[in-house]
């Protein structure tokens, strides 16, 4: 399975680095409509991810204790971590 997942959500590009992920679930707790813990106990995107409030999405990614979630804005600037 691929180590990096990427998806555009709410005008932001979100990347999950599954090599860094420890499956803490902090992101899932704040944005359960976007993230899930999969069968490998790592974070992944749900099949369908709706647009959500950008601030909440950024906050959910900022909660990652190992910086496995990377967020870029529409200009390509990294905002998390």
HTML snippet that shows the backbone in 3Dmol.js (N, CA, C, O; Angstrom):
<script src="https://3Dmol.org/build/3Dmol-min.js"></script>
<div id="view" style="width:600px;height:400px;position:relative"></div>
<script>
const pdb = `
ATOM      1  N   UNK A   1       0.838  -1.175   0.000  1.00  0.00           N
ATOM      2  CA  UNK A   1       0.000   0.000   0.000  1.00  0.00           C
ATOM      3  C   UNK A   1       0.889   1.247   0.000  1.00  0.00           C
ATOM      4  O   UNK A   1       1.953   1.270   0.619  1.00  0.00           O
ATOM      5  N   UNK A   2       0.440   2.255  -0.690  1.00  0.00           N
ATOM      6  CA  UNK A   2       1.206   3.489  -0.818  1.00  0.00           C
ATOM      7  C   UNK A   2       1.404   4.177   0.531  1.00  0.00           C
ATOM      8  O   UNK A   2       0.488   4.207   1.353  1.00  0.00           O
ATOM      9  N   UNK A   3       2.595   4.730   0.761  1.00  0.00           N
ATOM     10  CA  UNK A   3       2.923   5.338   2.047  1.00  0.00           C
ATOM     11  C   UNK A   3       2.372   6.752   2.185  1.00  0.00           C
ATOM     12  O   UNK A   3       2.230   7.244   3.304  1.00  0.00           O
ATOM     13  N   UNK A   4       2.060   7.411   1.081  1.00  0.00           N
ATOM     14  CA  UNK A   4       1.533   8.776   1.145  1.00  0.00           C
ATOM     15  C   UNK A   4       0.192   8.836   0.443  1.00  0.00           C
ATOM     16  O   UNK A   4       0.021   8.317  -0.660  1.00  0.00           O
ATOM     17  N   UNK A   5      -0.746   9.475   1.101  1.00  0.00           N
ATOM     18  CA  UNK A   5      -2.061   9.713   0.510  1.00  0.00           C
ATOM     19  C   UNK A   5      -2.217  11.222   0.349  1.00  0.00           C
ATOM     20  O   UNK A   5      -1.709  11.991   1.165  1.00  0.00           O
ATOM     21  N   UNK A   6      -2.915  11.647  -0.698  1.00  0.00           N
ATOM     22  CA  UNK A   6      -3.114  13.066  -0.922  1.00  0.00           C
ATOM     23  C   UNK A   6      -4.521  13.308  -1.440  1.00  0.00           C
ATOM     24  O   UNK A   6      -5.043  12.547  -2.254  1.00  0.00           O
ATOM     25  N   UNK A   7      -5.122  14.386  -0.952  1.00  0.00           N
ATOM     26  CA  UNK A   7      -6.460  14.732  -1.397  1.00  0.00           C
ATOM     27  C   UNK A   7      -6.673  16.233  -1.241  1.00  0.00           C
ATOM     28  O   UNK A   7      -6.150  16.854  -0.316  1.00  0.00           O
ATOM     29  N   UNK A   8      -7.451  16.806  -2.160  1.00  0.00           N
ATOM     30  CA  UNK A   8      -7.835  18.209  -2.040  1.00  0.00           C
ATOM     31  C   UNK A   8      -9.193  18.272  -1.356  1.00  0.00           C
ATOM     32  O   UNK A   8     -10.164  17.660  -1.803  1.00  0.00           O
ATOM     33  N   UNK A   9      -9.240  19.024  -0.267  1.00  0.00           N
ATOM     34  CA  UNK A   9     -10.466  19.158   0.516  1.00  0.00           C
ATOM     35  C   UNK A   9     -10.602  20.623   0.921  1.00  0.00           C
ATOM     36  O   UNK A   9      -9.671  21.214   1.469  1.00  0.00           O
ATOM     37  N   UNK A  10     -11.745  21.190   0.651  1.00  0.00           N
ATOM     38  CA  UNK A  10     -12.042  22.572   1.054  1.00  0.00           C
ATOM     39  C   UNK A  10     -10.980  23.566   0.580  1.00  0.00           C
ATOM     40  O   UNK A  10     -10.665  24.522   1.289  1.00  0.00           O
ATOM     41  N   UNK A  11     -10.433  23.347  -0.605  1.00  0.00           N
ATOM     42  CA  UNK A  11      -9.443  24.259  -1.154  1.00  0.00           C
ATOM     43  C   UNK A  11      -8.037  24.075  -0.612  1.00  0.00           C
ATOM     44  O   UNK A  11      -7.140  24.857  -0.929  1.00  0.00           O
ATOM     45  N   UNK A  12      -7.836  23.043   0.206  1.00  0.00           N
ATOM     46  CA  UNK A  12      -6.522  22.736   0.773  1.00  0.00           C
ATOM     47  C   UNK A  12      -6.055  21.377   0.266  1.00  0.00           C
ATOM     48  O   UNK A  12      -6.868  20.486   0.022  1.00  0.00           O
ATOM     49  N   UNK A  13      -4.761  21.226   0.112  1.00  0.00           N
ATOM     50  CA  UNK A  13      -4.205  19.919  -0.229  1.00  0.00           C
ATOM     51  C   UNK A  13      -3.728  19.272   1.063  1.00  0.00           C
ATOM     52  O   UNK A  13      -2.895  19.830   1.777  1.00  0.00           O
ATOM     53  N   UNK A  14      -4.258  18.102   1.354  1.00  0.00           N
ATOM     54  CA  UNK A  14      -3.927  17.373   2.580  1.00  0.00           C
ATOM     55  C   UNK A  14      -3.145  16.128   2.180  1.00  0.00           C
ATOM     56  O   UNK A  14      -3.575  15.365   1.315  1.00  0.00           O
ATOM     57  N   UNK A  15      -1.988  15.928   2.821  1.00  0.00           N
ATOM     58  CA  UNK A  15      -1.188  14.722   2.609  1.00  0.00           C
ATOM     59  C   UNK A  15      -1.047  13.975   3.925  1.00  0.00           C
ATOM     60  O   UNK A  15      -0.820  14.571   4.978  1.00  0.00           O
ATOM     61  N   UNK A  16      -1.185  12.674   3.844  1.00  0.00           N
ATOM     62  CA  UNK A  16      -0.955  11.804   4.989  1.00  0.00           C
ATOM     63  C   UNK A  16       0.322  11.018   4.718  1.00  0.00           C
ATOM     64  O   UNK A  16       0.407  10.280   3.736  1.00  0.00           O
ATOM     65  N   UNK A  17       1.313  11.177   5.589  1.00  0.00           N
ATOM     66  CA  UNK A  17       2.546  10.394   5.501  1.00  0.00           C
ATOM     67  C   UNK A  17       2.370   9.193   6.430  1.00  0.00           C
ATOM     68  O   UNK A  17       2.577   9.297   7.639  1.00  0.00           O
ATOM     69  N   UNK A  18       1.991   8.066   5.858  1.00  0.00           N
ATOM     70  CA  UNK A  18       1.679   6.876   6.652  1.00  0.00           C
ATOM     71  C   UNK A  18       2.928   6.236   7.255  1.00  0.00           C
ATOM     72  O   UNK A  18       2.820   5.423   8.173  1.00  0.00           O
ATOM     73  N   UNK A  19       4.111   6.592   6.750  1.00  0.00           N
ATOM     74  CA  UNK A  19       5.339   6.107   7.377  1.00  0.00           C
ATOM     75  C   UNK A  19       5.563   6.784   8.726  1.00  0.00           C
ATOM     76  O   UNK A  19       6.173   6.199   9.621  1.00  0.00           O
ATOM     77  N   UNK A  20       5.073   8.010   8.875  1.00  0.00           N
ATOM     78  CA  UNK A  20       5.202   8.735  10.144  1.00  0.00           C
ATOM     79  C   UNK A  20       4.033   8.475  11.096  1.00  0.00           C
ATOM     80  O   UNK A  20       4.195   8.546  12.314  1.00  0.00           O
ATOM     81  N   UNK A  21       2.873   8.179  10.547  1.00  0.00           N
ATOM     82  CA  UNK A  21       1.646   8.050  11.337  1.00  0.00           C
ATOM     83  C   UNK A  21       1.779   6.980  12.424  1.00  0.00           C
ATOM     84  O   UNK A  21       2.300   5.890  12.186  1.00  0.00           O
ATOM     85  N   UNK A  22       1.294   7.318  13.618  1.00  0.00           N
ATOM     86  CA  UNK A  22       1.264   6.355  14.721  1.00  0.00           C
ATOM     87  C   UNK A  22      -0.168   5.988  15.108  1.00  0.00           C
ATOM     88  O   UNK A  22      -0.390   5.252  16.069  1.00  0.00           O
ATOM     89  N   UNK A  23      -1.137   6.508  14.348  1.00  0.00           N
ATOM     90  CA  UNK A  23      -2.535   6.156  14.590  1.00  0.00           C
ATOM     91  C   UNK A  23      -3.112   6.709  15.867  1.00  0.00           C
ATOM     92  O   UNK A  23      -3.957   6.064  16.488  1.00  0.00           O
ATOM     93  N   UNK A  24      -2.679   7.894  16.282  1.00  0.00           N
ATOM     94  CA  UNK A  24      -3.190   8.466  17.530  1.00  0.00           C
ATOM     95  C   UNK A  24      -4.685   8.768  17.452  1.00  0.00           C
ATOM     96  O   UNK A  24      -5.386   8.709  18.462  1.00  0.00           O
ATOM     97  N   UNK A  25      -5.170   9.091  16.257  1.00  0.00           N
ATOM     98  CA  UNK A  25      -6.597   9.340  16.068  1.00  0.00           C
ATOM     99  C   UNK A  25      -7.047  10.745  16.418  1.00  0.00           C
ATOM    100  O   UNK A  25      -8.244  11.026  16.367  1.00  0.00           O
ATOM    101  N   UNK A  26      -6.142  11.632  16.770  1.00  0.00           N
ATOM    102  CA  UNK A  26      -6.541  13.009  17.101  1.00  0.00           C
ATOM    103  C   UNK A  26      -7.276  13.661  15.942  1.00  0.00           C
ATOM    104  O   UNK A  26      -8.274  14.351  16.149  1.00  0.00           O
ATOM    105  N   UNK A  27      -6.791  13.450  14.729  1.00  0.00           N
ATOM    106  CA  UNK A  27      -7.428  14.043  13.549  1.00  0.00           C
ATOM    107  C   UNK A  27      -8.825  13.463  13.335  1.00  0.00           C
ATOM    108  O   UNK A  27      -9.748  14.179  12.946  1.00  0.00           O
ATOM    109  N   UNK A  28      -8.971  12.182  13.588  1.00  0.00           N
ATOM    110  CA  UNK A  28     -10.265  11.520  13.432  1.00  0.00           C
ATOM    111  C   UNK A  28     -11.266  12.091  14.429  1.00  0.00           C
ATOM    112  O   UNK A  28     -12.432  12.293  14.090  1.00  0.00           O
ATOM    113  N   UNK A  29     -10.826  12.349  15.640  1.00  0.00           N
ATOM    114  CA  UNK A  29     -11.724  12.891  16.659  1.00  0.00           C
ATOM    115  C   UNK A  29     -12.269  14.256  16.264  1.00  0.00           C
ATOM    116  O   UNK A  29     -13.425  14.564  16.553  1.00  0.00           O
ATOM    117  N   UNK A  30     -11.454  15.080  15.607  1.00  0.00           N
ATOM    118  CA  UNK A  30     -11.890  16.433  15.255  1.00  0.00           C
ATOM    119  C   UNK A  30     -12.555  16.495  13.882  1.00  0.00           C
ATOM    120  O   UNK A  30     -13.399  17.360  13.650  1.00  0.00           O
ATOM    121  N   UNK A  31     -12.196  15.608  12.985  1.00  0.00           N
ATOM    122  CA  UNK A  31     -12.773  15.627  11.627  1.00  0.00           C
ATOM    123  C   UNK A  31     -13.129  14.209  11.175  1.00  0.00           C
ATOM    124  O   UNK A  31     -12.521  13.681  10.244  1.00  0.00           O
ATOM    125  N   UNK A  32     -14.123  13.588  11.842  1.00  0.00           N
ATOM    126  CA  UNK A  32     -14.466  12.195  11.521  1.00  0.00           C
ATOM    127  C   UNK A  32     -15.079  12.015  10.137  1.00  0.00           C
ATOM    128  O   UNK A  32     -15.155  10.891   9.641  1.00  0.00           O
ATOM    129  N   UNK A  33     -15.516  13.102   9.505  1.00  0.00           N
ATOM    130  CA  UNK A  33     -16.061  12.991   8.158  1.00  0.00           C
ATOM    131  C   UNK A  33     -14.953  12.986   7.093  1.00  0.00           C
ATOM    132  O   UNK A  33     -15.223  12.793   5.907  1.00  0.00           O
ATOM    133  N   UNK A  34     -13.701  13.202   7.531  1.00  0.00           N
ATOM    134  CA  UNK A  34     -12.561  13.241   6.624  1.00  0.00           C
ATOM    135  C   UNK A  34     -11.624  12.048   6.838  1.00  0.00           C
ATOM    136  O   UNK A  34     -11.202  11.400   5.881  1.00  0.00           O
ATOM    137  N   UNK A  35     -11.308  11.771   8.095  1.00  0.00           N
ATOM    138  CA  UNK A  35     -10.288  10.775   8.423  1.00  0.00           C
ATOM    139  C   UNK A  35     -10.885   9.555   9.120  1.00  0.00           C
ATOM    140  O   UNK A  35     -11.936   9.630   9.756  1.00  0.00           O
ATOM    141  N   UNK A  36     -10.183   8.428   8.981  1.00  0.00           N
ATOM    142  CA  UNK A  36     -10.527   7.202   9.696  1.00  0.00           C
ATOM    143  C   UNK A  36      -9.239   6.482  10.061  1.00  0.00           C
ATOM    144  O   UNK A  36      -8.184   6.735   9.480  1.00  0.00           O
ATOM    145  N   UNK A  37      -9.338   5.590  11.023  1.00  0.00           N
ATOM    146  CA  UNK A  37      -8.242   4.673  11.330  1.00  0.00           C
ATOM    147  C   UNK A  37      -8.543   3.388  10.573  1.00  0.00           C
ATOM    148  O   UNK A  37      -9.608   2.794  10.745  1.00  0.00           O
ATOM    149  N   UNK A  38      -7.601   2.960   9.734  1.00  0.00           N
ATOM    150  CA  UNK A  38      -7.854   1.802   8.886  1.00  0.00           C
ATOM    151  C   UNK A  38      -7.412   0.495   9.549  1.00  0.00           C
ATOM    152  O   UNK A  38      -7.061   0.465  10.729  1.00  0.00           O
ATOM    153  N   UNK A  39      -7.437  -0.579   8.764  1.00  0.00           N
ATOM    154  CA  UNK A  39      -7.117  -1.910   9.284  1.00  0.00           C
ATOM    155  C   UNK A  39      -5.659  -2.043   9.715  1.00  0.00           C
ATOM    156  O   UNK A  39      -5.315  -2.980  10.436  1.00  0.00           O
ATOM    157  N   UNK A  40      -4.795  -1.120   9.284  1.00  0.00           N
ATOM    158  CA  UNK A  40      -3.396  -1.120   9.706  1.00  0.00           C
ATOM    159  C   UNK A  40      -3.171  -0.224  10.925  1.00  0.00           C
ATOM    160  O   UNK A  40      -2.035   0.001  11.341  1.00  0.00           O
ATOM    161  N   UNK A  41      -4.264   0.281  11.488  1.00  0.00           N
ATOM    162  CA  UNK A  41      -4.231   1.215  12.618  1.00  0.00           C
ATOM    163  C   UNK A  41      -3.493   2.501  12.284  1.00  0.00           C
ATOM    164  O   UNK A  41      -2.816   3.082  13.132  1.00  0.00           O
ATOM    165  N   UNK A  42      -3.633   2.937  11.037  1.00  0.00           N
ATOM    166  CA  UNK A  42      -3.060   4.192  10.572  1.00  0.00           C
ATOM    167  C   UNK A  42      -4.179   5.059  10.018  1.00  0.00           C
ATOM    168  O   UNK A  42      -5.241   4.561   9.644  1.00  0.00           O
ATOM    169  N   UNK A  43      -3.931   6.352   9.969  1.00  0.00           N
ATOM    170  CA  UNK A  43      -4.932   7.277   9.455  1.00  0.00           C
ATOM    171  C   UNK A  43      -5.000   7.188   7.938  1.00  0.00           C
ATOM    172  O   UNK A  43      -3.986   7.041   7.255  1.00  0.00           O
ATOM    173  N   UNK A  44      -6.227   7.282   7.432  1.00  0.00           N
ATOM    174  CA  UNK A  44      -6.468   7.326   6.001  1.00  0.00           C
ATOM    175  C   UNK A  44      -7.671   8.235   5.769  1.00  0.00           C
ATOM    176  O   UNK A  44      -8.389   8.579   6.708  1.00  0.00           O
ATOM    177  N   UNK A  45      -7.884   8.616   4.524  1.00  0.00           N
ATOM    178  CA  UNK A  45      -9.071   9.373   4.174  1.00  0.00           C
ATOM    179  C   UNK A  45     -10.254   8.427   4.066  1.00  0.00           C
ATOM    180  O   UNK A  45     -10.101   7.272   3.669  1.00  0.00           O
ATOM    181  N   UNK A  46     -11.428   8.916   4.417  1.00  0.00           N
ATOM    182  CA  UNK A  46     -12.646   8.171   4.124  1.00  0.00           C
ATOM    183  C   UNK A  46     -12.836   8.153   2.618  1.00  0.00           C
ATOM    184  O   UNK A  46     -12.232   8.956   1.908  1.00  0.00           O
ATOM    185  N   UNK A  47     -13.659   7.255   2.127  1.00  0.00           N
ATOM    186  CA  UNK A  47     -13.898   7.166   0.690  1.00  0.00           C
ATOM    187  C   UNK A  47     -14.428   8.456   0.102  1.00  0.00           C
ATOM    188  O   UNK A  47     -13.918   8.930  -0.913  1.00  0.00           O
ATOM    189  N   UNK A  48     -15.433   9.025   0.716  1.00  0.00           N
ATOM    190  CA  UNK A  48     -15.992  10.306   0.292  1.00  0.00           C
ATOM    191  C   UNK A  48     -15.680  11.331   1.361  1.00  0.00           C
ATOM    192  O   UNK A  48     -16.018  11.141   2.529  1.00  0.00           O
ATOM    193  N   UNK A  49     -15.039  12.412   0.968  1.00  0.00           N
ATOM    194  CA  UNK A  49     -14.686  13.454   1.923  1.00  0.00           C
ATOM    195  C   UNK A  49     -15.349  14.760   1.500  1.00  0.00           C
ATOM    196  O   UNK A  49     -14.991  15.332   0.471  1.00  0.00           O
ATOM    197  N   UNK A  50     -16.306  15.232   2.283  1.00  0.00           N
ATOM    198  CA  UNK A  50     -16.979  16.486   1.942  1.00  0.00           C
ATOM    199  C   UNK A  50     -16.088  17.686   2.259  1.00  0.00           C
ATOM    200  O   UNK A  50     -15.102  17.566   2.985  1.00  0.00           O
ATOM    201  N   UNK A  51     -16.445  18.829   1.712  1.00  0.00           N
ATOM    202  CA  UNK A  51     -15.792  20.064   2.135  1.00  0.00           C
ATOM    203  C   UNK A  51     -16.244  20.368   3.555  1.00  0.00           C
ATOM    204  O   UNK A  51     -17.418  20.213   3.891  1.00  0.00           O
ATOM    205  N   UNK A  52     -15.297  20.806   4.390  1.00  0.00           N
ATOM    206  CA  UNK A  52     -15.624  21.211   5.746  1.00  0.00           C
ATOM    207  C   UNK A  52     -14.944  22.550   6.009  1.00  0.00           C
ATOM    208  O   UNK A  52     -14.184  23.037   5.172  1.00  0.00           O
ATOM    209  N   UNK A  53     -15.209  23.132   7.139  1.00  0.00           N
ATOM    210  CA  UNK A  53     -14.598  24.395   7.513  1.00  0.00           C
ATOM    211  C   UNK A  53     -13.073  24.261   7.474  1.00  0.00           C
ATOM    212  O   UNK A  53     -12.510  23.369   8.109  1.00  0.00           O
ATOM    213  N   UNK A  54     -12.406  25.147   6.728  1.00  0.00           N
ATOM    214  CA  UNK A  54     -10.954  25.067   6.588  1.00  0.00           C
ATOM    215  C   UNK A  54     -10.241  25.143   7.928  1.00  0.00           C
ATOM    216  O   UNK A  54      -9.273  24.414   8.149  1.00  0.00           O
ATOM    217  N   UNK A  55     -10.692  26.001   8.820  1.00  0.00           N
ATOM    218  CA  UNK A  55     -10.034  26.147  10.120  1.00  0.00           C
ATOM    219  C   UNK A  55     -10.083  24.852  10.916  1.00  0.00           C
ATOM    220  O   UNK A  55      -9.103  24.482  11.563  1.00  0.00           O
ATOM    221  N   UNK A  56     -11.218  24.163  10.871  1.00  0.00           N
ATOM    222  CA  UNK A  56     -11.334  22.896  11.603  1.00  0.00           C
ATOM    223  C   UNK A  56     -10.454  21.829  10.969  1.00  0.00           C
ATOM    224  O   UNK A  56      -9.850  21.019  11.673  1.00  0.00           O
ATOM    225  N   UNK A  57     -10.380  21.827   9.641  1.00  0.00           N
ATOM    226  CA  UNK A  57      -9.526  20.862   8.954  1.00  0.00           C
ATOM    227  C   UNK A  57      -8.052  21.102   9.290  1.00  0.00           C
ATOM    228  O   UNK A  57      -7.313  20.155   9.559  1.00  0.00           O
ATOM    229  N   UNK A  58      -7.630  22.357   9.275  1.00  0.00           N
ATOM    230  CA  UNK A  58      -6.250  22.695   9.634  1.00  0.00           C
ATOM    231  C   UNK A  58      -5.977  22.313  11.078  1.00  0.00           C
ATOM    232  O   UNK A  58      -4.924  21.751  11.380  1.00  0.00           O
ATOM    233  N   UNK A  59      -6.910  22.609  11.973  1.00  0.00           N
ATOM    234  CA  UNK A  59      -6.721  22.263  13.382  1.00  0.00           C
ATOM    235  C   UNK A  59      -6.596  20.752  13.567  1.00  0.00           C
ATOM    236  O   UNK A  59      -5.757  20.287  14.338  1.00  0.00           O
ATOM    237  N   UNK A  60      -7.429  19.984  12.861  1.00  0.00           N
ATOM    238  CA  UNK A  60      -7.363  18.521  12.960  1.00  0.00           C
ATOM    239  C   UNK A  60      -5.987  18.019  12.535  1.00  0.00           C
ATOM    240  O   UNK A  60      -5.453  17.085  13.134  1.00  0.00           O
ATOM    241  N   UNK A  61      -5.416  18.631  11.510  1.00  0.00           N
ATOM    242  CA  UNK A  61      -4.092  18.221  11.033  1.00  0.00           C
ATOM    243  C   UNK A  61      -2.992  18.676  11.993  1.00  0.00           C
ATOM    244  O   UNK A  61      -1.984  17.992  12.162  1.00  0.00           O
ATOM    245  N   UNK A  62      -3.194  19.826  12.611  1.00  0.00           N
ATOM    246  CA  UNK A  62      -2.200  20.339  13.567  1.00  0.00           C
ATOM    247  C   UNK A  62      -2.114  19.467  14.821  1.00  0.00           C
ATOM    248  O   UNK A  62      -1.095  19.476  15.510  1.00  0.00           O
ATOM    249  N   UNK A  63      -3.166  18.724  15.117  1.00  0.00           N
ATOM    250  CA  UNK A  63      -3.195  17.885  16.310  1.00  0.00           C
ATOM    251  C   UNK A  63      -2.327  16.638  16.200  1.00  0.00           C
ATOM    252  O   UNK A  63      -2.108  15.945  17.194  1.00  0.00           O
ATOM    253  N   UNK A  64      -1.833  16.350  15.005  1.00  0.00           N
ATOM    254  CA  UNK A  64      -1.003  15.157  14.825  1.00  0.00           C
ATOM    255  C   UNK A  64       0.293  15.289  15.630  1.00  0.00           C
ATOM    256  O   UNK A  64       1.060  16.228  15.416  1.00  0.00           O
ATOM    257  N   UNK A  65       0.542  14.358  16.552  1.00  0.00           N
ATOM    258  CA  UNK A  65       1.731  14.468  17.405  1.00  0.00           C
ATOM    259  C   UNK A  65       3.049  14.191  16.686  1.00  0.00           C
ATOM    260  O   UNK A  65       4.117  14.491  17.220  1.00  0.00           O
ATOM    261  N   UNK A  66       2.988  13.619  15.474  1.00  0.00           N
ATOM    262  CA  UNK A  66       4.228  13.278  14.763  1.00  0.00           C
ATOM    263  C   UNK A  66       4.325  13.980  13.410  1.00  0.00           C
ATOM    264  O   UNK A  66       5.159  13.614  12.582  1.00  0.00           O
ATOM    265  N   UNK A  67       3.481  14.983  13.181  1.00  0.00           N
ATOM    266  CA  UNK A  67       3.486  15.768  11.933  1.00  0.00           C
ATOM    267  C   UNK A  67       3.331  14.903  10.681  1.00  0.00           C
ATOM    268  O   UNK A  67       3.982  15.139   9.663  1.00  0.00           O
ATOM    269  N   UNK A  68       2.463  13.903  10.775  1.00  0.00           N
ATOM    270  CA  UNK A  68       2.212  13.031   9.624  1.00  0.00           C
ATOM    271  C   UNK A  68       1.197  13.623   8.657  1.00  0.00           C
ATOM    272  O   UNK A  68       0.990  13.088   7.568  1.00  0.00           O
ATOM    273  N   UNK A  69       0.564  14.725   9.047  1.00  0.00           N
ATOM    274  CA  UNK A  69      -0.413  15.384   8.187  1.00  0.00           C
ATOM    275  C   UNK A  69       0.161  16.707   7.715  1.00  0.00           C
ATOM    276  O   UNK A  69       0.516  17.568   8.520  1.00  0.00           O
ATOM    277  N   UNK A  70       0.246  16.858   6.405  1.00  0.00           N
ATOM    278  CA  UNK A  70       0.807  18.055   5.795  1.00  0.00           C
ATOM    279  C   UNK A  70      -0.317  18.772   5.060  1.00  0.00           C
ATOM    280  O   UNK A  70      -1.085  18.149   4.327  1.00  0.00           O
ATOM    281  N   UNK A  71      -0.410  20.085   5.259  1.00  0.00           N
ATOM    282  CA  UNK A  71      -1.455  20.880   4.630  1.00  0.00           C
ATOM    283  C   UNK A  71      -0.812  21.990   3.820  1.00  0.00           C
ATOM    284  O   UNK A  71       0.068  22.701   4.305  1.00  0.00           O
ATOM    285  N   UNK A  72      -1.263  22.130   2.578  1.00  0.00           N
ATOM    286  CA  UNK A  72      -0.850  23.244   1.724  1.00  0.00           C
ATOM    287  C   UNK A  72      -2.081  24.028   1.313  1.00  0.00           C
ATOM    288  O   UNK A  72      -3.131  23.454   1.025  1.00  0.00           O
ATOM    289  N   UNK A  73      -1.940  25.359   1.289  1.00  0.00           N
ATOM    290  CA  UNK A  73      -3.056  26.182   0.851  1.00  0.00           C
ATOM    291  C   UNK A  73      -3.117  26.214  -0.671  1.00  0.00           C
ATOM    292  O   UNK A  73      -2.310  25.570  -1.341  1.00  0.00           O
ATOM    293  N   UNK A  74      -4.078  26.968  -1.220  1.00  0.00           N
ATOM    294  CA  UNK A  74      -4.296  27.012  -2.666  1.00  0.00           C
ATOM    295  C   UNK A  74      -3.085  27.555  -3.430  1.00  0.00           C
ATOM    296  O   UNK A  74      -2.919  27.263  -4.615  1.00  0.00           O
ATOM    297  N   UNK A  75      -2.241  28.341  -2.760  1.00  0.00           N
ATOM    298  CA  UNK A  75      -1.036  28.885  -3.393  1.00  0.00           C
ATOM    299  C   UNK A  75       0.141  27.910  -3.339  1.00  0.00           C
ATOM    300  O   UNK A  75       1.212  28.202  -3.871  1.00  0.00           O
ATOM    301  N   UNK A  76      -0.054  26.751  -2.698  1.00  0.00           N
ATOM    302  CA  UNK A  76       1.016  25.774  -2.579  1.00  0.00           C
ATOM    303  C   UNK A  76       1.922  25.995  -1.391  1.00  0.00           C
ATOM    304  O   UNK A  76       2.942  25.321  -1.253  1.00  0.00           O
ATOM    305  N   UNK A  77       1.557  26.948  -0.515  1.00  0.00           N
ATOM    306  CA  UNK A  77       2.333  27.203   0.702  1.00  0.00           C
ATOM    307  C   UNK A  77       1.965  26.201   1.772  1.00  0.00           C
ATOM    308  O   UNK A  77       0.782  25.960   2.013  1.00  0.00           O
ATOM    309  N   UNK A  78       2.952  25.615   2.418  1.00  0.00           N
ATOM    310  CA  UNK A  78       2.690  24.662   3.497  1.00  0.00           C
ATOM    311  C   UNK A  78       2.273  25.426   4.741  1.00  0.00           C
ATOM    312  O   UNK A  78       2.981  26.327   5.192  1.00  0.00           O
ATOM    313  N   UNK A  79       1.111  25.061   5.299  1.00  0.00           N
ATOM    314  CA  UNK A  79       0.604  25.723   6.503  1.00  0.00           C
ATOM    315  C   UNK A  79       0.634  24.812   7.726  1.00  0.00           C
ATOM    316  O   UNK A  79       0.549  25.294   8.856  1.00  0.00           O
ATOM    317  N   UNK A  80       0.753  23.499   7.513  1.00  0.00           N
ATOM    318  CA  UNK A  80       0.896  22.530   8.595  1.00  0.00           C
ATOM    319  C   UNK A  80       1.865  21.474   8.109  1.00  0.00           C
ATOM    320  O   UNK A  80       1.736  21.071   6.953  1.00  0.00           O
ATOM    321  N   UNK A  81       2.809  20.992   8.869  1.00  0.00           N
ATOM    322  CA  UNK A  81       3.236  21.564  10.160  1.00  0.00           C
ATOM    323  C   UNK A  81       4.057  22.810   9.946  1.00  0.00           C
ATOM    324  O   UNK A  81       4.504  23.428  10.912  1.00  0.00           O
TER     325      UNK A  81
END
`;
const viewer = $3Dmol.createViewer("view");
viewer.addModel(pdb, "pdb");
viewer.setStyle({}, {cartoon: {color: "spectrum"}});
viewer.zoomTo();
viewer.render();
</script>
